Amino acid sequence: MNKNHEVFMRRAIELARKGVEANNGGPFGAVVVKDGEIIGEGWNKVTSTNDPTAHAEIIAIRDACTKLNSFQLDGCEIYSSCEPCPMCLGAIYWSRPKALYIAGNREDAADAGFDDRFIYDEIGLDHEDQKLKIQTILREEAQEVFAIWKEKEDKIEY
Amino acid sequence: MNKNHEVFMRRAIELARKGVEANNGGPFGAVVVKDGEIIGEGWNKVTSTNDPTAHAEIIAIRDACTKLNSFQLDGCEIYSSCEPCPMCLGAIYWSRPKALYIAGNREDAADAGFDDRFIYDEIGLDHEDQKLKIQTILREEAQEVFAIWKEKEDKIEY
């Protein structure tokens, strides 16, 4: 095991601990690394910023992308003190790093009172079976916008 | 069908269209409604802000939570011009609205070149089967922070 892996993960765990001590939010921290250097950091700030999306990984990804001036984390590695929830794992897939290292997992998070495992279970179900009421309307009108996108010549794909 | 549902969804679709016309990002819009009024709006700004998390729903949720001064969307409904990707559906579960209305779906998004369906498929797999390299290290050290959280008396749960 690369010794640096432990250094970076210990930084993510330290951010989680500091966030709890400061009462910023839940016990989660994350860092983004490129070429052996930390280029993005984040810790959970949901309750202190009234932002349910302010998870450690989301904040670290946004921080790193700002530094790189890019919407992609090419060649980067993400270290998270806990297995990302579906929101954060989705964000990680969209940002396309080369690897993800985790310490805790969704069972540890559930044991501490967080919904990660519940959300993983729900979003794998068909819409009609999910706890959240989900209903489709006006699909054809949305498809018109997709058609405009597909024909747009100067679009920037991601 | 409640007529207002169509009004709100048409606004979400209009935001998607305007975002494409302005070259802000992908063809996606969303609104958050409470007590019959729009309290949050968003459209995709991934490529124009170098933020892979700047999806319509994430922006609309953050906007609404700022207005409500809360990290929960109690009693709210979300209208999205397309089925949310896993990141956004995760954000919706964390924000706990009472319902989600969608127009397009993940197949429409895939047909337009977006990874929503791919990410849904990946995050349902075990870590070792996912395209993204995911590896666990230092789990015990992360668990120490969860233990601190569990014993913290003034924590704010979410």
Interface residues (C-beta under 8 A of the other chain):
Chain A: M1 H5 E6 M9 R10 I13 A16 R17 V20 N23 G25 G26 P27 V46 T47 T49 N50 D51 P52 T53 I58 I61 R62 C65 T66 L68 N69 S70 F71 Q72 L73 S81 C82 C85 P86 M87 C88 L89 G90 A91 I92 Y93 W94 S95 P97 K98 A99 L100 Y101 I102 A103 G104 N105 D108 A109 D111 A112 G113 D115 F118 I119 Y120 E122 I123 G124 L132 K133 I134 Q135 T136 I137 L138 R139 E141 A142 Q143 E144 V145 F146 I148 W149 K150 K152 D154 K155 I156 E157 Y158
Chain B: M1 H5 E6 M9 R10 I13 A16 R17 V20 N23 G25 G26 P27 V46 T47 T49 N50 D51 P52 T53 I58 I61 R62 C65 T66 L68 N69 S70 F71 Q72 L73 S81 C82 C85 P86 M87 C88 L89 G90 A91 I92 Y93 W94 S95 P97 K98 A99 L100 Y101 I102 A103 G104 N105 D108 A109 D111 A112 G113 D115 F118 I119 Y120 E122 I123 G124 L132 K133 I134 Q135 T136 I137 L138 R139 E141 A142 Q143 E144 V145 F146 I148 W149 K150 K152 D154 K155 I156 E157 Y158
